Amino acid sequence: MFGTKFKALTLLTVFVLLVASLVGCRSSEDEKKEATAEPAQVEKTKVSRDGSFVVVIAEDPPSFNGAATDTGYEQLVMEMTMLGLTDLDPVGSVFPELAAELPALENGGVAFDEDAWTMDVTWKMRDDVYWADGEPVTADDVIFTWDAIMDPDGGIWVDGSDYSDSVEKVDDYTFVVHYNSVYPDYLLQFGGENVVIWPEHYCDAEQGFVAWDCGREPLSDGPFLLQEWMAGDHLTFVRNPTYFEAGKPHLDKIIVRVVPDPSVRKIMMVEGDADVNVWLSPTIVDELKDAPGIKLSSSPVTRWVMRLIPNLAARGSIDSEADPHPILSDVRVRQAIRRAIDVDLIADEIFLGHSKAVWTEFFRIPYICDVPRIMYDVEIAEALLEQAGWTDGDGDGVRECHGCTTGAEDGYKMSMEFMTYAEYGEELELSQQMMAEMLGNVGIELQLSLVEGSVLWADYESGGIEQQGDFDLNLWDDGYPGIDPTDFLWQSYYSEAALPDYGWNVGRWYNEDFDALLDEAYTLDEGYRQELFCQMAEILNEQAPQILLWSGVDVHAHSSRATGVQATVNDVVTWNVADWEIVE
């Protein structure tokens, strides 16, 4: 159906996705500090930790390469050791890291050809950043990284892959990116939460970007150096003495401990054996909010949205048009599922009021669309199923196909597997159970299963469940960082993103009208983009290729002796790890 381009593994997942931000960018150090400001009075505690700062996480990171996989833990350690050209702060503004300045139309960094609808972006890099072995970080490293990403054998799809024709070196610290179209998210093409610059003289290009050894043994140009990695137990990081920001990092050593049990991580915080505990569940948030010696940091904006992913293709197929799903390929069934779930009840009873209903991708400034919420209504859900030809002819409580139009045989049971990922924890399992009960009440039978995220979101060749289409109905959370949804929409809904390992349209939803609108959205005209996004919102609301449910929680706990720790949905908590300090 589609032309093959580059192999990709870009997880939009529990903790993920790739996207950029252009509007409202700020680059000053003052604004960066503003996002991480702490109260003037810091509670002092006495913690014996032999000089170490301890972060607890649930599992080992797969690597230090946030573009190759996306569990969230690879980004956490990547931010400690590696730099991109730019990054995002908690309010969605871009700031420079390796870049000396942010290129824009106003400063001549962006040259826009309106007739050809192409653009060139000139980047100027800092000349005072060095790899841990003393070699300077230069434009050669940028070009090397981009060539490795774009390699059709060992590379991967990342935001901007389709719009970049070439990267041209001007001098050691200047290069130009030539685009074959307007690309609004250019500021984060070489930065953000997933992409960093890798050293040409250290990484082995023949091993391939996704698999190379330097992804697990990084040569740092960031604030910390990896000193030791004992798999399943801990990673030890020490201060980079040649880090380019004067006086930083403030900490001498950080130990990242692998502690799978969330209750143990909580106890370590309470007893003063840990300084940061990441991605807390609502239950843990409530248990720690009044604990002495502990502070909670919440992201200033919302990103993560829990969502159902219906597979429109038959299980094991990757083409919903040639081989439609016997149940979920009918839009009326998807609409009925949305009507049968009481989102408010789940948010209040399981997530303790920390989550709120979300029903459109366009709920964040500046791209907000007035999309009417489809309310919980069992009677309408049942009527939609009846219209779609699904009735309970034998009275066993499970509907069967009697005149359905999906290609299912007469009498085919409305029974499916309902899958979610195990790492989230008890709240998601309870939500899954409650939704299965709600859908069971309207005659949809679901068998519940839990799988590891690394299996659910693996690439096609590794047997990834979603990339191979081996599922019926899945549940996980995702959303775009920053303020620009364009690339996230492409990955999630664009027709070509249904290709295995090329995107995350794993429901295999194809819509030419949506594709055309999204193509038009790659423009620098913000008013026009707003119009286009709201037209896309109407299509998504009608077709329900994904069923959005409620907003997630992004809260981290940190000890009172720790300052500078700030949660953000635009990155991971270590986005500003160089600014972290200890106040005893």
C-alpha positions, 0 to 999 in steps of 0.5 A, a space after each residue: 500500500 505504501 512506499 517503503 522508506 526507513 526502518 523505525 522504532 518510535 514508541 509512543 507509549 507510556 512515557 513517550 513520544 517524539 514531537 517538537 515545539 516552535 511557538 513561544 520558545 525561550 532561550 535565556 538562562 533566567 527563564 530556564 531557572 524560572 521553570 525550576 524555581 524552589 521555595 525560598 525556605 528549604 526544609 533541612 534534613 540530615 541524611 547519611 548517604 556517603 555523599 551520594 544522591 540516590 534516584 530509584 527507578 523500576 527497571 534497567 534502562 535498555 540503553 542510553 539511546 532515547 530514539 531507539 527505545 522509549 521506556 522512559 528510563 533510557 531518556 532518564 540516564 541519557 539526559 545525565 550524560 548526553 546533550 542535544 542541540 536543544 531541549 524543552 523546559 517544563 512549560 514547553 519552551 525550547 532552550 539551547 544546549 550544544 547550539 549557540 543560539 536558536 535559528 529563526 527567521 528573525 536572526 537569519 537562521 531560517 531561510 524560507 523559499 515560499 515558491 518551492 515551499 522548502 527551507 534551510 536552517 543554519 545551526 551555530 554550535 558552541 565551541 566550548 563543549 568536549 567529549 569526556 576524552 577531550 575531543 571537541 563536539 563539532 558539526 562532524 558529530 551532528 552529521 555523523 549522528 544524522 547519517 546513522 539515524 537515516 541509514 536504511 539498514 541500521 537507522 531509525 525513523 525520527 521526527 523530521 526524517 521525511 522532511 530533511 534532504 541533507 545536512 551540510 557542514 559549513 565549518 567545524 561549528 556550523 552546519 545547514 539542514 536542507 528541508 524538502 518542505 516546511 518543517 515547523 518542528 525543526 528546533 527539536 530535530 536534533 534535541 528534545 527528549 529522544 535525540 542527542 548527538 553521538 561522537 563520530 570518533 567513538 561510536 561504530 557506525 557499522 554496528 548501526 544506530 539502534 544497536 551500537 555499543 556506545 548506546 550502552 557505554 556512552 562517551 559523555 559530553 553532559 553533566 555526568 559520566 557513567 562510572 559503573 552499571 550493575 544490571 538489575 541493581 544500580 548505575 553510578 554516575 560521577 560529576 563530569 569535571 569538564 562540563 561546559 556550564 561553569 560550576 555545574 553539575 552541583 552534585 558529585 555522584 548520583 546512584 540510580 538504583 533499580 528497585 522494581 517494587 513501588 512499595 519499596 521505592 516509597 519506603 526508601 523515600 520515607 526512610 531517607 534512603 532515596 532522594 528522587 522517586 519517579 513517576 508516582 502512582 496516584 496512590 503513592 502521591 497521596 501516601 507521600 504528600 504529607 510525609 516529613 522530609 519529602 516534597 512532591 513535584 508536579 508537571 506544570 502542564 498535562 501531556 499523558 492521556 490514557 487511551 484505548 487502541 482498537 485494532 482495525 485489522 484482523 489479528 496478525 494482519 497489518 492491513 485493515 483494508 484487505 483484512 479487517 478486524 471482525 469486530 473493531 473495523 466497524 466505526 459504530 462498534 468503536 463509538 459504542 465502546 466509547 459510550 459504554 465506559 464511565 470515564 469519570 467514575 474511573 478517574 474519581 474512584 481509582 485515580 483519586 481525582 488526580 485525573 480528568 476526562 480527556 476526549 480530544 488530542 487538541 486540549 492544550 494551548 495553543 491548539 485547543 478545539 471545541 470538540 463536544 464530549 461524547 458522554 457515557 450512555 449505555 442505552 446509546 452504546 447498546 443501540 449502536 451495537 444493534 445497528 452494527 448487527 451485533 445482538 445476543 441471540 442465545 441469551 448468554 450475555 455476549 453478543 454475536 454477529 447477526 448481520 454485521 458488516 465486518 466480514 465476520 461469520 454469522 454467530 461470531 462471538 463479540 469476544 476479544 483480548 483486552 491488553 495493557 502493560 504491566 509496568 504502570 501498576 495497580 491503578 491501571 490493572 483496576 481500570 482495565 478490570 472496571 472497563 471490562 466489566 462496563 463493556 461486559 454489561 453491553 455484551 462485549 466479552 473481554 479476556 484480560 492480559 498484562 504484558 511487559 511494555 518491552 514486548 508490547 512495543 518492541 519492533 516488528 522483527 523482535 516480535 513486537 505485539 503492536 507492530 505485528 498487529 497481534 492484538 485486539 484492544 490495547 490500553 496505554 497512555 501517551 501524548 505529545 511534548 511541548 506545544 506542537 502536536 504535528 509529528 505526534 499526529 503523524 506517528 499516531 494517525 497518518 496512513 504511512 505510520 501504519 507500516 511496521 516499524 515506521 510509526 505508531 498507527 498500530 490500529 491501522 486506521 487509514 483516512 485520506 481526508 485526515 492525511 491531506 489535512 495533516 500534510 497541509 499543517 506543515 506550514 509556518 502559518 499558525 492561524 491556518 494550522 489552528 483551522 486544520 487541527 480543528 478539522 482533524 479533531 472532528 474526523 478523529 471524534 467521528 471515527 474514533 481510531 483511538 478512544 481517549 479516556 483521561 489525563 495521566 499523572 506526572 508527579 515525582 517525589 524528592 527529598 527535602 534536601 534536594 533542590 532543583 528537581 522539577 517534573 515535566 511532561 516535555 522530557 524526563 525529570 533529569 532534564 536539568 540534572 546539572 542544576 540539582 543540589 543538596 541543602 543539608 
